[in-house]
Each structure stands twice: as C-alpha cells, then as structure tokens.
Amino acid sequence: MKIVSDRSLCVGAGQCVMFSPNLFAQDDDDGLVVVLVADIDASAVEDAKNAVRACPSGAIKLVDDNGEEIF
C-alpha cells in the first residue's frame, strides 16, 4: 500500500502531520504536505487512514500497488 499526495490540492492545514507525524511533514517553504514514508506496511495503515480522513482538501489518499485508490 502506498500514500500519494496531490500538492496542488493541499491547503497546508497540517492535519496529516498532527495525526501521523511519522508519515507526513510540511514543506518549510510553502507549508504543503510532504510524504515521509510512501510505501507503508500493515502497522502504519491506521495512522495513514486517520491522516486521509483529517485532510480538509482531500490531497492525500492510499493506493494499492497498481495505483488503484483504496482509501
């Protein structure tokens, strides 16, 4: 499973970082999402889902190995 982000949708709210600081950061220059760990294992799935749910702009999602959105 992979985390993907669309920085063109990101509004820099930082909710992903607040919920999952082990997976996300914010760019120092523009405050937009930075994915720290793109390929995640089962131990990080709940943290990633919490970040996806919290994102106000829908800029992050989880995809399978084929690129199909799963969350």
FENMORA-V526584 format. One record per residue. RES is the residue in three letters. SS is DSSP state (@ for helix, = for strand, . for the rest). D_CENTER is the distance of its C-alpha to the mean C-alpha in Angstrom with 2 decimals. Layout:
RES/SS/D_CENTER, RES/SS/D_CENTER
This chain:
MET/./12.05, LYS/=/9.31, ILE/=/5.63, VAL/=/6.31, SER/=/5.91, ASP/./9.17, ARG/./10.33, SER/./13.42, LEU/./11.96, CYS/./10.19, VAL/./12.82, GLY/./11.95, ALA/./12.21, GLY/./10.27, GLN/@/9.51, CYS/@/6.08, VAL/@/8.45, MET/@/11.19, PHE/@/9.95, SER/./8.36, PRO/./10.06, ASN/./10.56, LEU/./7.11, PHE/=/6.21, ALA/=/9.12, GLN/=/10.69, ASP/./13.13, ASP/./16.62, ASP/./18.20, ASP/./16.36, GLY/./13.76, LEU/./10.95, VAL/=/7.37, VAL/=/7.82, VAL/=/6.00, LEU/./8.80, VAL/./8.99, ALA/./8.40, ASP/=/11.09, ILE/./10.91, ASP/./14.10, ALA/@/15.28, SER/@/15.19, ALA/@/11.41, VAL/@/10.90, GLU/@/11.71, ASP/@/9.45, ALA/@/6.37, LYS/@/8.37, ASN/@/9.19, ALA/@/5.97, VAL/@/5.99, ARG/@/9.63, ALA/@/9.66, CYS/./8.12, PRO/./11.63, SER/./11.32, GLY/./9.34, ALA/./7.44, ILE/=/4.42, LYS/=/6.18, LEU/=/7.73, VAL/=/10.88, ASP/./14.04, ASP/./16.00, ASN/./17.66, GLY/./14.71, GLU/./15.39, GLU/=/12.78, ILE/./13.12, PHE/./10.81
